[in-house]
């Protein structure tokens, strides 16, 4: 291509005619002999100089070219091609594996070829997998062997595993529902069980057990799990309800119940504890290296009632665990002063006007107003001598504690014990209701001494155990160690004693 203003003799050595850009496509010999005006342009911009002679020539050129194309196009005829025939159903089925379509519209991949007698031979029996991996749930105790048999292990392997596990941990200590992973190997034929090749499960919070077949014999391997057993301290204000405040701070319900039970021998939670009092709980908190946590026993229970402090710590003496106060004295009262939590006295012992019968008569017990369904506990250990309907008392339970003392509990909504059953002090025996001659949910609590009804709040007797010497020094050292743990129970947060790591108390 030539640039504007390039002279022909610069290329061919001919004359001195200047070539316009519009004919730059012509051969050099022609350009050297044809003189073309420099302002001649076949391509006219119809957007410029509208109405001029130059514009009209361009418009005429466009119309001429359009007319020629229209005339020539009318003379072209389509080539004769036969129309495609529609697929038959058989052809559609044959072409479907090669089609591209969504699965929802019935697409498929590849073509399936039916088996024939030359390429496929029937098997006499289904081939077995060389090994089977399964996960089973252990029912606890003797359920270990039964779970293995249900999984397909032989009776001999199940018994061997139970013996091996029993040598490491008591079988009845395995939590119900524990999951175990096992592998069953190849068997000689389908008429015999598969041999157990390996098995692994968590037998305890701090121990994992693995059983493997080595040289045809099952062997046990203990895998310890590191556990941090740092005590945890939670404290807070009693407020309107000790139970609700402690639960809101993150204390488990069973520890709150034990806390109340431990201190109820020395204080009446219904009347002696003001809302401004402070509570302190220290309990076992176990954290495994695998991330699981477990709450253990209550170690220390304390109350600060506006300067009057009361604290009890768990201590073992002569193989028996008891709670001792700071002086090393264990105090056990014969009866709980209040067999139901969160109650208020609505009617005392003595003569009174009966709200249902409409006349005055002797009231042989104390009534505690408490919400419907609240648990009722045994005031002391003993034997249930009666559990059933008892006239105006409605659903009624009577417990004989010794040859002299017995307690009665009336107006229950339902029972938790049966006649003839032995109960422990603090054990739930029923739930508050309004059965019998009652105007609302409450507990009617009676105390019988030598067959005569007496005021339950008038009986007070204690038994003491005093630590001394080496035991007392060890006790006080441990007490100082526990009480030195700083509480982190503030605004629902708890703190580990050793690491100081914070965590949500409600978790």
C-alpha positions in Angstrom: 0.0 0.0 0.0 1.1 3.5 -0.8 1.0 6.4 1.5 -0.6 9.7 0.4 1.7 11.9 -1.6 4.1 9.1 -2.6 5.3 9.6 -6.2 5.2 6.7 -8.7 8.8 7.3 -10.0 10.0 6.6 -6.4 9.0 3.0 -7.1 9.1 2.4 -10.9 11.4 5.1 -12.1 8.7 6.4 -14.5 7.0 9.9 -14.7 6.2 12.2 -11.9 2.4 11.6 -11.5 1.2 11.8 -7.9 -1.0 8.9 -6.8 -4.1 9.4 -4.6 -4.7 7.0 -1.7 -8.0 5.8 -3.4 -6.0 4.0 -6.2 -3.2 2.8 -4.1 -4.3 -0.8 -4.9 -3.5 -0.5 -8.7 -0.4 -2.1 -10.1 2.7 0.2 -10.4 2.8 0.1 -14.3 -0.9 1.2 -14.5 -0.4 3.9 -12.0 2.5 5.3 -13.9 0.4 5.7 -17.1 -3.0 6.7 -15.8 -3.6 10.2 -14.6 -6.3 10.4 -11.9 -7.5 13.5 -10.3 -6.2 13.8 -6.7 -9.6 14.7 -5.3 -11.4 11.7 -6.8 -12.9 9.4 -4.1 -15.1 6.3 -4.7 -15.9 6.1 -1.0 -18.0 9.1 -0.1 -18.9 10.0 3.5 -22.6 10.6 3.4 -22.5 12.3 6.8 -20.5 15.3 5.4 -21.2 18.0 2.9 -24.9 17.0 2.6 -26.5 18.3 -0.6 -23.2 18.9 -2.5 -22.4 17.4 -5.9 -19.8 15.2 -4.2 -22.5 13.9 -1.7 -25.1 13.3 -4.5 -22.5 11.2 -6.5 -21.9 9.1 -3.4 -25.7 8.6 -2.8 -26.2 7.6 -6.4 -23.3 5.1 -6.1 -25.0 3.5 -3.0 -28.4 3.3 -4.7 -26.8 1.7 -7.7 -25.0 -0.9 -5.7 -28.2 -1.8 -3.7 -30.2 -2.1 -6.9 -27.6 -4.4 -8.5 -27.5 -6.6 -5.4 -31.3 -6.8 -5.3 -31.5 -7.7 -9.0 -28.8 -10.3 -8.8 -30.3 -11.8 -5.6 -33.7 -12.4 -7.3 -32.1 -14.7 -9.8 -30.5 -17.2 -7.3 -32.5 -20.3 -6.6 -31.9 -22.6 -3.5 -30.2 -25.9 -4.1 -32.6 -28.9 -4.0 -31.8 -30.8 -0.7 -34.2 -33.5 0.6 -35.7 -32.8 4.1 -34.5 -34.8 7.1 -36.8 -37.5 8.3 -37.9 -37.4 12.0 -36.3 -40.0 14.3 -38.3 -43.1 15.1 -38.6 -44.1 18.8 -35.9 -46.7 18.3 -33.5 -44.1 16.7 -34.2 -41.7 19.5 -33.3 -44.3 22.1 -30.1 -45.2 20.2 -29.0 -41.5 19.9 -29.9 -40.6 23.5 -26.6 -41.7 25.1 -24.7 -39.3 22.7 -27.1 -36.4 23.4 -26.4 -33.4 25.6 -29.3 -32.7 27.9 -30.1 -32.2 31.6 -30.6 -35.2 33.8 -34.1 -34.0 34.6 -35.0 -34.5 30.9 -33.8 -38.1 30.8 -30.3 -37.8 29.6 -27.8 -40.6 30.1 -24.1 -41.2 29.5 -22.9 -44.1 27.4 -24.6 -47.0 25.9 -25.5 -50.0 27.9 -24.8 -53.4 26.3 -26.8 -56.4 27.5 -24.9 -59.3 28.8 -24.5 -62.4 26.7 -23.6 -66.0 27.4 -20.2 -65.7 25.7 -18.9 -62.7 27.8 -20.7 -63.1 31.1 -21.0 -66.1 33.3 -23.2 -66.4 36.4 -21.5 -66.6 39.8 -22.2 -69.5 42.1 -22.2 -67.1 45.1 -21.7 -63.4 45.7 -18.0 -62.6 46.3 -17.3 -61.3 49.8 -15.4 -58.2 50.7 -12.0 -58.8 52.3 -12.9 -56.6 55.3 -15.8 -54.8 56.8 -15.6 -51.6 58.8 -18.4 -50.9 61.2 -19.3 -48.6 64.1 -21.4 -50.0 67.0 -22.9 -48.6 70.1 -22.0 -50.2 73.3 -24.9 -50.6 75.8 -22.6 -50.5 78.8 -21.7 -53.3 81.2 -22.3 -56.8 79.6 -23.7 -55.0 76.5 -20.1 -55.0 75.0 -20.1 -58.6 74.1 -23.7 -58.5 72.8 -22.9 -55.4 70.6 -20.0 -57.3 69.0 -22.1 -60.3 68.3 -24.8 -58.2 66.7 -22.0 -56.6 64.5 -21.1 -60.0 63.2 -18.2 -61.1 65.4 -18.0 -64.6 66.7 -19.0 -65.6 70.2 -15.4 -66.5 71.0 -14.0 -63.1 69.9 -16.8 -61.2 71.7 -15.9 -63.0 75.0 -12.2 -62.4 74.5 -12.7 -58.7 73.9 -15.0 -58.4 77.0 -12.3 -60.1 79.1 -9.6 -57.9 77.8 -11.6 -54.7 78.3 -12.6 -55.9 81.8 -9.0 -56.2 82.7 -8.5 -52.5 81.9 -11.7 -50.9 83.2 -14.8 -52.2 85.0 -17.3 -53.0 82.2 -20.2 -51.3 84.2 -18.2 -48.0 84.2 -18.4 -47.7 80.4 -20.9 -45.0 79.5 -24.0 -46.3 77.9 -24.1 -45.4 74.2 -20.3 -45.3 73.8 -19.4 -45.7 70.1 -16.8 -48.3 69.0 -15.1 -48.6 65.6 -14.3 -52.2 64.6 -12.9 -54.0 61.6 -14.1 -57.6 60.6 -11.7 -59.6 58.4 -12.1 -62.3 55.8 -13.8 -65.5 56.7 -13.4 -69.0 55.2 -17.0 -69.4 54.1 -20.4 -67.7 54.7 -21.4 -70.2 57.3 -19.0 -68.9 60.0 -18.7 -65.4 61.6 -16.0 -63.0 60.5 -12.9 -62.7 62.7 -12.4 -59.5 64.6 -9.3 -57.8 63.2 -9.3 -54.5 65.3 -11.5 -52.4 67.6 -11.0 -49.0 69.2 -13.2 -47.0 71.6 -13.1 -44.6 74.5 -13.5 -46.7 77.6 -13.1 -43.8 80.1 -12.8 -40.0 80.0 -9.0 -40.4 80.3 -8.5 -43.7 78.5 -8.9 -45.1 75.0 -8.6 -48.8 74.3 -7.4 -50.4 71.1 -7.7 -54.2 70.3 -5.8 -55.6 67.4 -5.2 -59.2 66.1 -1.5 -59.9 66.2 -0.3 -63.3 65.1 -3.8 -64.7 65.2 -4.4 -63.5 68.8 -6.3 -60.4 70.0 -4.1 -58.0 72.0 -5.1 -55.0 74.1 -3.4 -51.6 74.0 -4.1 -48.8 76.4 -3.9 -45.3 75.0 -4.0 -42.7 77.9 -5.7 -39.3 77.3 -4.2 -36.4 79.0 -6.7 -34.6 81.3 -6.4 -31.3 83.1 -8.2 -31.7 86.5 -8.0 -28.1 87.6 -10.7 -27.1 90.1 -13.1 -24.3 89.0 -14.5 -21.6 91.3 -17.9 -19.8 90.7 -19.3 -17.2 92.9 -22.2 -14.7 92.8 -25.0 -13.0 94.7 -27.9 -15.1 95.9 -30.6 -12.6 94.9 -34.2 -13.7 94.8 -33.3 -17.4 94.4 -30.0 -19.2 95.1 -30.9 -21.9 92.6 -31.7 -19.5 89.8 -28.6 -17.3 90.5 -26.2 -20.3 90.6 -27.7 -21.8 87.4 -27.4 -18.4 85.6 -23.7 -18.3 86.6 -23.1 -21.6 84.9 -23.3 -24.1 87.8 -24.9 -27.5 86.8 -28.2 -28.3 88.4 -26.9 -31.4 90.3 -24.1 -29.3 91.9 -26.6 -26.6 93.0 -28.7 -29.3 94.6 -25.7 -30.8 96.4 -24.6 -27.3 97.5 -28.0 -26.7 99.1 -28.0 -30.1 100.7 -24.5 -29.7 102.2 -25.3 -26.3 103.8 -28.9 -27.0 104.7 -27.8 -28.8 107.9 -26.5 -25.4 109.2 -28.7 -22.8 107.6 -32.4 -22.5 106.6 -32.3 -21.3 103.0 -35.9 -20.2 103.1 -35.4 -17.7 106.0 -31.8 -17.3 107.1 -30.2 -16.4 103.7 -30.7 -12.7 102.6 -30.7 -11.7 99.0 -27.5 -9.8 99.5 -25.6 -13.0 100.5 -22.8 -14.3 98.3 -22.3 -18.0 97.4 -19.1 -19.8 96.5 -18.8 -23.1 94.7 -15.6 -24.9 93.9 -15.9 -28.2 91.9 -13.9 -30.5 89.8 -13.5 -29.5 86.2 -11.8 -31.9 83.9 -10.6 -30.9 80.4 -9.3 -33.7 78.1 -6.7 -33.1 75.4 -9.3 -34.0 72.8 -11.4 -31.0 73.9 -14.2 -32.7 75.9 -15.0 -31.3 79.4 -16.6 -33.1 82.4 -17.9 -31.6 85.6 -17.0 -33.7 88.7 -17.7 -33.5 92.4 -18.5 -30.5 94.5 -15.3 -29.7 96.5 -16.3 -26.6 98.5 -19.6 -24.9 99.3 -19.6 -21.5 101.0 -22.0 -18.7 101.9 -21.2 -15.1 103.0 -24.3 -13.7 104.7 -23.4 -10.1 105.3 -20.2 -11.0 107.1 -21.3 -14.2 108.6 -19.3 -16.8 106.6 -20.1 -20.5 106.3 -18.0 -22.9 104.4 -17.8 -26.7 104.0 -15.1 -28.7 102.1 -15.2 -32.3 101.0 -12.6 -34.4 102.8 -12.0 -38.2 103.2 -11.6 -39.6 106.7 -11.3 -43.3 107.3 -12.4 -44.1 103.7 -15.6 -42.0 104.0 -16.1 -38.7 102.3 -17.7 -36.0 104.4 -18.0 -32.2 104.4 -16.0 -30.4 107.1 -16.1 -26.7 108.1 -13.0 -24.5 108.5 -12.4 -25.8 112.0 -12.2 -29.4 110.8 -15.6 -30.4 112.2 -18.2 -32.4 110.3 -21.7 -31.6 111.3 -24.6 -33.8 110.3 -28.1 -32.9 111.4 -30.6 -35.7 111.7 -33.2 -34.0 109.5 -33.3 -31.4 106.8 -35.1 -28.4 108.0 -36.8 -27.8 104.7 -37.5 -30.8 102.4 -38.3 -28.6 99.4 -36.3 -25.8 97.9 -37.6 -22.2 97.4 -40.5 -22.5 99.8 -42.1 -20.2 102.3 -44.1 -21.2 105.4 -47.8 -20.6 104.7 -49.2 -22.4 107.8 -47.4 -23.3 111.1 -47.8 -26.2 113.4 -50.7 -25.9 115.9 -54.4 -25.0 116.1 -55.7 -23.1 113.0 -58.9 -22.4 111.1 -59.0 -24.9 108.2 -59.6 -23.0 104.9 -61.5 -25.9 103.3 -63.5 -27.5 106.2 -64.4 -24.1 107.7 -63.6 -24.7 111.4 -60.6 -24.8 113.7 -58.6 -27.9 114.3 -55.1 -29.1 115.1 -52.6 -28.7 112.2 -50.1 -31.5 112.7 -47.5 -30.2 110.4 -46.0 -27.3 108.6 -47.2 -26.1 105.1 -44.6 -24.8 102.6 -45.9 -22.7 99.7 -44.0 -23.7 96.6 -44.6 -23.8 92.8 -46.5 -26.8 91.4 -44.2 -29.7 90.4 -41.2 -28.7 92.6 -39.2 -31.8 93.8 -39.7 -33.0 97.4 -36.7 -34.7 99.1 -36.5 -37.0 102.0 -35.6 -35.2 105.2 -33.4 -38.1 106.3 -32.5 -41.6 105.2 -35.1 -44.3 105.9 -37.7 -46.7 104.6 -40.9 -45.7 102.8 -43.7 -47.3 104.9 -46.6 -45.7 102.9 -47.0 -44.3 99.4 -50.5 -43.6 98.2 -53.8 -41.8 98.7 -54.3 -40.7 102.3 -57.7 -38.9 102.7 -57.3 -35.1 103.1 -53.6 -35.4 102.6 -54.1 -36.5 99.0 -51.1 -38.2 97.6 -49.0 -38.9 100.7 -45.6 -40.5 101.6 -44.5 -41.6 105.0 -40.9 -42.5 105.8 -39.7 -44.3 108.9 -36.2 -43.1 109.8 -35.6 -45.0 113.0 -37.5 -46.6 115.9 -38.6 -43.1 117.1 -38.7 -40.7 114.1 -40.9 -40.7 111.0 -41.8 -37.9 108.5 -44.9 -37.4 106.3 -45.3 -35.5 103.0 -48.8 -34.6 101.7 -50.6 -33.1 98.8 -48.1 -34.5 96.2 -48.9 -34.3 92.5 -47.1 -37.5 91.8 -44.8 -40.0 93.5 -41.1 -40.9 92.9 -40.9 -43.8 95.4 -42.9 -46.9 96.3 -43.8 -48.5 99.6 -41.0 -50.6 101.0 -38.3 -48.7 99.2 -35.2 -47.5 101.1 -34.3 -43.8 100.4 -31.3 -41.6 101.2 -31.3 -38.2 102.8 -32.0 -35.6 100.0 -33.4 -38.2 97.6 -36.4 -37.0 95.6 -39.5 -38.8 96.8 -42.2 -36.9 94.9 -43.4 -33.5 93.5 -45.5 -30.7 94.9 -49.2 -30.7 94.0 -52.6 -29.8 95.4 -54.3 -33.1 96.0 -56.7 -33.8 98.9 -58.1 -30.9 101.0 -55.9 -28.2 99.5 -56.5 -24.7 98.2 -53.4 -24.5 96.2 -50.0 -26.2 95.5 -48.0 -26.7 98.6 -46.2 -29.3 100.7 -47.7 -30.5 104.1 -44.7 -31.7 106.1 -45.1 -33.7 109.3 -42.7 -35.1 111.9 -43.7 -38.0 114.2 -41.7 -38.9 117.3 -42.7 -42.0 119.2 -46.1 -41.9 117.3 -46.9 -38.3 118.3 -47.0 -35.4 115.9 -44.4 -32.7 116.8 -43.4 -29.4 115.2 -40.8 -30.3 112.6 -39.0 -27.0 113.3 -38.5 -27.8 117.0 -36.4 -30.9 116.6 -32.7 -30.2 116.4 -30.0 -32.9 117.0 -26.5 -33.2 115.6 -23.5 -35.6 115.5 -20.0 -34.3 115.2 -16.7 -35.6 113.8 -13.6 -33.6 114.6 -10.3 -33.7 112.6 -7.1 -33.4 114.7 -3.4 -33.6 114.3 -2.0 -34.6 110.9 -5.4 -34.9 109.4 -6.4 -31.4 110.5 -3.2 -29.8 109.1 -3.6 -31.6 105.8 -7.3 -30.5 105.7 -6.5 -26.8 106.3 -3.7 -26.8 103.7 -6.1 -28.1 101.1 -8.8 -25.7 102.2 -6.4 -22.7 101.9 -5.4 -24.0 98.4 -9.0 -24.2 97.2 -10.2 -20.9 98.7 -7.2 -19.2 97.1 -8.6 -19.9 93.7 -9.9 -16.7 92.3 -13.5 -16.8 91.0 -14.2 -15.9 87.5 -17.9 -16.1 87.7 -18.9 -12.6 86.9 -21.5 -11.7 84.3 -21.9 -15.3 83.3 -18.1 -16.0 82.9 -16.1 -18.6 84.7 -12.3 -18.9 85.0 -10.1 -22.0 85.3 -8.0 -22.0 88.5 -4.7 -23.0 86.9 -4.7 -21.5 83.4 -6.9 -18.5 84.0 -8.7 -19.1 80.6 -12.1 -17.6 80.4 -15.1 -19.4 79.1 -18.8 -19.0 78.9 -20.4 -20.2 82.1 -23.5 -21.4 80.3 -21.5 -23.6 78.0 
